[in-house]
Amino acid sequence: MLFTKAFLLLTVCSFAQKTFDYTGAEQIYTVPSGVNSINIEAYGAQGATVHGGEGGYSFGKLDVTPGQQIYVYVGGQGTLTVLASGGCAGGWNGGGQGGNGIDGSSGGGASDVRVGGNTLNHRVIVAGGGGGMDDIGISFDKGGAGGADIGENGKRTGVLPTGGTQTQGGIAGAFDRYVGENGVLGIGGSNANFNGNTYRYGGGGGGGYYGGGGGHPWSSGAGGSSYVGGVIEGVMTQGGKVGNGQVIITEFAATLGAEENPTVNTFKMYPNPTSSILTIEFDDMANNSNISIVDISGRVIYEKNTLENKIEVSTINLKTAVYFVKLTNNGKITRKKLIKR
């Protein structure tokens, strides 16, 4: 019944969708009157430069009360601001220091939402940031992607830095005597010092629930992990976000509409998560049926009337997010969650 109710709210009483872009500071969302449930989509930030690891994606539902204040932190892409150390500062909200933007780069910040306070321990959902890149002279080693239970490792040679996990920061990369810094709660590790006088080489770790490990002078940084332990029906995917992070909140109220039955006129869809082609097979096609894909705000992305028992739908142009596939047949509605990665 709870599952059905969530879809009733989505269909009948969607109020608004609020988008929070990167500002470099905490943002406060106040729950409007009449709203008691929100969907949260969080995107972590990319490591610095186009070769930085991509930020991750997280989705979840949260019960709220009108007037409640919720703290939103949108991660910044790794910066190109060169420090006195010779390296560049990491992106806002946990990105680790990395190289100078040419010979290496800094990690991206995580994006998160905090409830009941604004410390790291108040985070209910996190999307990990990507690690910084490393320049190998003729090409680049891309930073590890942020997101999922474990961020992606750094790349190239030596002992590679590892991604942040659900219980600890990523382990730093090491080569010979050059060792980066481990990631910690919320913060990616910094890259290694080279010859005792510069941090210009190698990638920094991405911010996250736990930050990714920092790289050594011949490796990129690792991605930070995501987290959905404080929300309902949480989903995490790795990578997919370039540039700064983002948080999208969709509001719902508790008024009920016409009942939907998730057990009648059932269908199968695969693969789920999907990245390119989604196949939908119908169990019982008594009459002409309508199949549609909608985003969490209720906007129709795809729609088709069909008499076929199986169709294929391209999802290549869909952004990384959670969607719902809806089958309407003989006045009955069935919905299933779809994850695009």
C-alpha positions as CSV (number, residue, x, y, z in Angstrom):
1,M,0.0,0.0,0.0
2,L,2.8,2.4,0.7
3,F,4.3,1.7,-2.7
4,T,0.9,2.5,-4.4
5,K,0.5,5.7,-2.3
6,A,3.8,7.0,-3.4
7,F,2.7,6.8,-7.0
8,L,-0.6,8.5,-6.2
9,L,1.2,11.4,-4.8
10,L,3.4,11.6,-7.9
11,T,0.4,11.5,-10.3
12,V,-2.1,13.7,-8.5
13,C,-0.3,16.2,-6.2
14,S,3.1,17.1,-7.5
15,F,3.6,20.7,-6.4
16,A,6.9,21.9,-7.7
17,Q,10.5,21.0,-8.6
18,K,13.3,23.1,-7.1
19,T,16.8,23.0,-8.5
20,F,19.8,23.9,-6.4
21,D,22.9,24.8,-8.4
22,Y,26.5,25.3,-7.2
23,T,27.0,28.5,-5.1
24,G,30.0,27.6,-2.9
25,A,27.9,27.9,0.2
26,E,25.2,26.1,2.2
27,Q,21.7,26.6,0.9
28,I,18.5,26.2,3.0
29,Y,15.3,24.6,1.7
30,T,12.2,25.3,3.7
31,V,9.4,22.8,3.2
32,P,6.2,24.6,2.0
33,S,2.8,24.3,3.5
34,G,0.9,21.1,2.4
35,V,4.1,19.2,1.5
36,N,4.9,16.1,3.4
37,S,7.1,14.1,1.1
38,I,10.0,15.0,-1.3
39,N,12.1,13.2,-3.8
40,I,15.8,14.1,-3.8
41,E,18.2,13.8,-6.8
42,A,21.8,14.6,-6.0
43,Y,24.7,14.9,-8.5
44,G,28.3,15.0,-7.4
45,A,30.8,17.4,-9.1
46,Q,33.5,16.4,-11.6
47,G,37.2,16.6,-10.9
48,A,39.0,19.6,-12.4
49,T,39.3,19.8,-16.2
50,V,37.4,17.8,-18.8
51,H,39.5,14.8,-17.8
52,G,38.4,14.8,-14.2
53,G,36.3,11.9,-13.0
54,E,32.6,12.4,-13.3
55,G,30.4,13.0,-10.3
56,G,27.9,10.3,-9.2
57,Y,24.1,10.3,-8.9
58,S,21.9,9.5,-5.9
59,F,18.1,9.4,-5.6
60,G,15.8,8.9,-2.6
61,K,12.5,9.8,-0.9
62,L,12.2,11.6,2.3
63,D,9.2,12.3,4.6
64,V,9.1,16.0,5.7
65,T,6.9,18.4,7.6
66,P,5.8,21.9,6.5
67,G,8.2,24.6,7.8
68,Q,11.1,22.1,8.2
69,Q,14.5,23.4,7.2
70,I,16.7,21.2,5.2
71,Y,20.4,22.0,4.4
72,V,21.5,21.6,0.8
73,Y,25.2,21.3,-0.2
74,V,26.0,21.4,-3.9
75,G,29.5,20.3,-4.8
76,G,31.9,22.4,-6.9
77,Q,34.0,21.1,-9.7
78,G,37.7,20.8,-8.8
79,T,39.3,24.2,-9.1
80,L,42.1,25.6,-11.2
81,T,43.2,28.0,-8.4
82,V,46.9,27.3,-7.9
83,L,48.0,27.4,-4.3
84,A,51.4,28.2,-2.8
85,S,52.0,24.4,-2.6
86,G,52.0,24.3,-6.5
87,G,48.8,22.3,-6.5
88,C,45.1,23.4,-6.9
89,A,42.4,23.5,-4.3
90,G,39.8,20.8,-4.5
91,G,36.1,21.5,-5.4
92,W,33.8,22.9,-2.7
93,N,32.4,20.3,-0.3
94,G,35.2,17.9,0.1
95,G,37.3,17.7,-3.1
96,G,40.9,16.9,-2.5
97,Q,43.9,19.0,-3.5
98,G,45.4,17.9,-6.8
99,G,47.9,19.0,-9.4
100,N,48.3,22.4,-11.0
101,G,45.6,21.8,-13.6
102,I,48.1,20.9,-16.3
103,D,50.2,18.1,-14.8
104,G,47.3,16.9,-12.6
105,S,44.1,18.2,-11.1
106,S,42.0,18.4,-8.0
107,G,39.0,16.4,-7.0
108,G,35.3,17.4,-7.3
109,G,33.1,18.1,-4.3
110,A,30.2,15.9,-3.2
111,S,26.6,17.0,-3.2
112,D,24.5,16.2,-0.2
113,V,21.3,17.0,1.8
114,R,21.4,17.3,5.6
115,V,18.4,17.0,8.1
116,G,18.3,18.0,11.7
117,G,21.6,19.9,11.6
118,N,24.3,20.8,9.1
119,T,27.3,18.6,10.1
120,L,28.6,15.7,8.1
121,N,26.8,13.4,10.5
122,H,23.4,14.9,9.5
123,R,23.7,13.8,5.8
124,V,20.8,11.7,4.7
125,I,21.9,11.4,1.0
126,V,25.2,12.0,-0.7
127,A,26.4,11.9,-4.3
128,G,30.2,11.4,-4.6
129,G,32.5,13.7,-6.5
130,G,35.0,12.6,-9.1
131,G,38.8,12.4,-8.7
132,G,41.3,14.7,-10.4
133,M,43.2,13.6,-13.6
134,D,46.9,13.0,-14.2
135,D,48.8,14.1,-17.3
136,I,51.1,11.5,-18.7
137,G,52.6,13.7,-21.4
138,I,50.9,12.4,-24.5
139,S,47.4,11.9,-23.0
140,F,45.6,12.0,-19.7
141,D,44.6,9.5,-17.1
142,K,41.0,10.3,-16.2
143,G,40.1,10.7,-12.6
144,G,38.1,7.9,-10.9
145,A,34.3,8.5,-11.1
146,G,32.4,9.3,-7.9
147,G,29.3,7.6,-6.7
148,A,27.8,4.2,-5.9
149,D,28.8,2.2,-2.7
150,I,32.4,2.5,-3.6
151,G,34.0,5.3,-5.8
152,E,36.1,4.3,-8.8
153,N,39.8,3.8,-8.3
154,G,42.4,6.2,-9.7
155,K,44.3,5.1,-12.9
156,R,47.8,4.6,-14.4
157,T,50.6,2.9,-12.4
158,G,52.0,2.0,-9.0
159,V,49.8,1.4,-6.1
160,L,46.6,3.1,-7.3
161,P,44.4,5.2,-4.9
162,T,41.1,3.5,-4.1
163,G,37.6,4.9,-4.0
164,G,35.8,5.9,-0.8
165,T,33.5,3.2,0.6
166,Q,30.5,3.1,3.1
167,T,32.8,2.7,6.1
168,Q,36.2,4.4,5.3
169,G,38.0,6.8,3.0
170,G,39.9,5.6,0.0
171,I,43.5,4.5,0.4
172,A,46.1,6.9,-1.1
173,G,48.1,6.0,-4.1
174,A,51.8,5.3,-3.8
175,F,54.8,5.0,-6.1
176,D,58.3,4.6,-4.7
177,R,58.6,7.2,-1.8
178,Y,55.7,9.3,-3.1
179,V,52.5,8.7,-1.2
180,G,49.2,10.7,-1.4
181,E,46.8,11.2,1.4
182,N,43.9,8.9,2.4
183,G,40.3,10.1,2.0
184,V,38.3,10.6,5.2
185,L,34.7,11.2,6.1
186,G,33.4,13.7,3.6
187,I,36.8,14.7,2.2
188,G,39.0,13.4,-0.6
189,G,42.7,12.9,-0.1
190,S,45.3,15.3,-1.4
191,N,47.9,14.3,-4.0
192,A,51.5,13.4,-3.1
193,N,54.3,15.9,-2.7
194,F,57.0,15.6,-5.3
195,N,60.6,15.9,-4.3
196,G,59.6,17.8,-1.2
197,N,58.8,21.0,-2.9
198,T,55.7,20.8,-5.1
199,Y,52.2,19.3,-5.4
200,R,51.9,20.0,-9.1
201,Y,51.6,16.4,-10.2
202,G,48.8,13.8,-9.8
203,G,45.1,13.9,-9.0
204,G,43.2,14.6,-5.8
205,G,40.5,12.4,-4.5
206,G,36.8,13.2,-4.9
207,G,34.6,14.3,-2.0
208,G,31.9,11.9,-0.9
209,Y,30.2,10.1,2.0
210,Y,33.8,9.0,2.4
211,G,36.4,10.7,0.1
212,G,38.5,9.0,-2.5
213,G,42.2,8.5,-2.0
214,G,44.7,11.0,-3.4
215,G,47.0,10.1,-6.2
216,H,50.8,10.0,-6.4
217,P,52.7,12.0,-9.1
218,W,51.9,9.3,-11.7
219,S,48.2,8.5,-11.0
220,S,44.9,10.2,-11.1
221,G,42.7,10.5,-7.9
222,A,39.9,8.2,-6.9
223,G,36.2,9.0,-6.6
224,G,34.3,9.5,-3.5
225,S,31.4,7.2,-2.4
226,S,27.7,8.0,-2.3
227,Y,25.2,7.3,0.5
228,V,21.4,6.8,0.7
229,G,21.1,5.4,4.2
230,G,18.8,8.3,5.4
231,V,16.2,8.1,2.6
232,I,13.6,5.7,1.3
233,E,14.0,3.7,-1.9
234,G,17.5,4.9,-2.4
235,V,19.4,4.5,-5.7
236,M,23.1,5.2,-6.4
237,T,24.9,5.1,-9.7
238,Q,28.5,5.9,-10.5
239,G,29.6,8.8,-12.8
240,G,27.5,10.7,-15.4
241,K,27.8,14.3,-14.1
242,V,30.2,16.8,-15.6
243,G,31.0,20.2,-14.3
244,N,29.5,21.3,-10.9
245,G,27.1,19.3,-8.9
246,Q,23.4,19.8,-8.5
247,V,20.5,18.9,-6.2
248,I,16.9,18.7,-7.4
249,I,14.0,18.4,-4.9
250,T,10.5,17.5,-6.1
251,E,7.6,18.2,-3.6
252,F,4.5,16.0,-3.0
253,A,1.4,16.2,-0.9
254,A,-0.7,13.5,0.8
255,T,-4.0,13.8,-1.1
256,L,-5.0,10.5,-2.7
257,G,-6.3,10.0,-6.2
258,A,-7.7,7.1,-8.3
259,E,-6.2,3.8,-7.1
260,E,-3.5,2.2,-9.2
261,N,-2.8,-1.5,-9.0
262,P,0.8,-2.6,-9.5
263,T,-0.2,-6.3,-9.8
264,V,-2.6,-6.2,-12.8
265,N,-1.6,-6.0,-16.5
266,T,2.0,-6.6,-15.5
267,F,5.0,-6.2,-17.7
268,K,8.7,-7.0,-17.6
269,M,11.5,-4.5,-18.5
270,Y,15.2,-5.2,-18.9
271,P,18.0,-4.4,-18.4
272,N,17.3,-2.3,-15.3
273,P,19.4,-0.2,-14.7
274,T,19.7,0.6,-18.4
275,S,22.2,2.6,-20.4
276,S,21.1,2.3,-24.0
277,I,18.2,0.1,-25.1
278,L,15.3,-0.8,-22.7
279,T,13.2,-3.9,-23.7
280,I,9.6,-4.0,-22.4
281,E,7.6,-7.2,-22.6
282,F,3.9,-7.3,-21.8
283,D,2.3,-10.3,-20.0
284,D,-1.3,-9.6,-21.2
285,M,-2.2,-7.3,-24.0
286,A,-6.0,-7.6,-24.1
287,N,-6.5,-4.2,-26.0
288,N,-4.5,-1.4,-27.3
289,S,-2.2,-0.3,-24.5
290,N,-0.3,2.9,-23.7
291,I,3.2,2.8,-22.4
292,S,5.0,5.9,-21.1
293,I,8.2,6.9,-19.3
294,V,8.0,9.8,-16.9
295,D,10.5,11.6,-14.7
296,I,10.1,12.1,-10.9
297,S,8.2,15.4,-11.5
298,G,5.6,13.7,-13.7
299,R,6.9,15.0,-17.0
300,V,6.3,12.5,-19.8
301,I,9.6,11.6,-21.5
302,Y,8.3,8.9,-23.9
303,E,4.9,7.7,-24.9
304,K,3.6,5.1,-27.3
305,N,0.3,3.2,-28.0
306,T,1.0,-0.4,-29.0
307,L,-0.6,-3.7,-29.8
308,E,2.7,-5.5,-29.7
309,N,3.8,-7.9,-26.9
310,K,7.4,-6.5,-26.9
311,I,8.9,-3.1,-27.7
312,E,12.4,-1.6,-27.5
313,V,13.0,2.0,-26.3
314,S,16.2,3.9,-26.7
315,T,17.3,5.5,-23.4
316,I,20.6,6.9,-24.7
317,N,19.5,10.5,-24.5
318,L,18.1,10.2,-21.0
319,K,20.2,11.7,-18.3
320,T,21.3,9.6,-15.3
321,A,18.3,9.6,-13.1
322,V,15.3,7.6,-11.8
323,Y,12.2,7.4,-14.0
324,F,8.9,5.5,-13.9
325,V,7.5,3.3,-16.7
326,K,3.7,3.4,-16.8
327,L,1.4,0.9,-18.5
328,T,-2.2,1.9,-19.0
329,N,-4.6,-0.9,-20.2
330,N,-8.4,-1.1,-19.8
331,G,-8.4,1.8,-17.3
332,K,-5.8,0.0,-15.1
333,I,-2.4,1.5,-14.4
334,T,0.8,-0.3,-13.6
335,R,4.1,1.5,-12.8
336,K,7.7,0.3,-12.3
337,K,10.8,2.2,-11.4
338,L,13.5,2.6,-14.1
339,I,17.1,3.6,-13.4
340,K,19.1,5.2,-16.2
341,R,22.9,5.1,-15.6
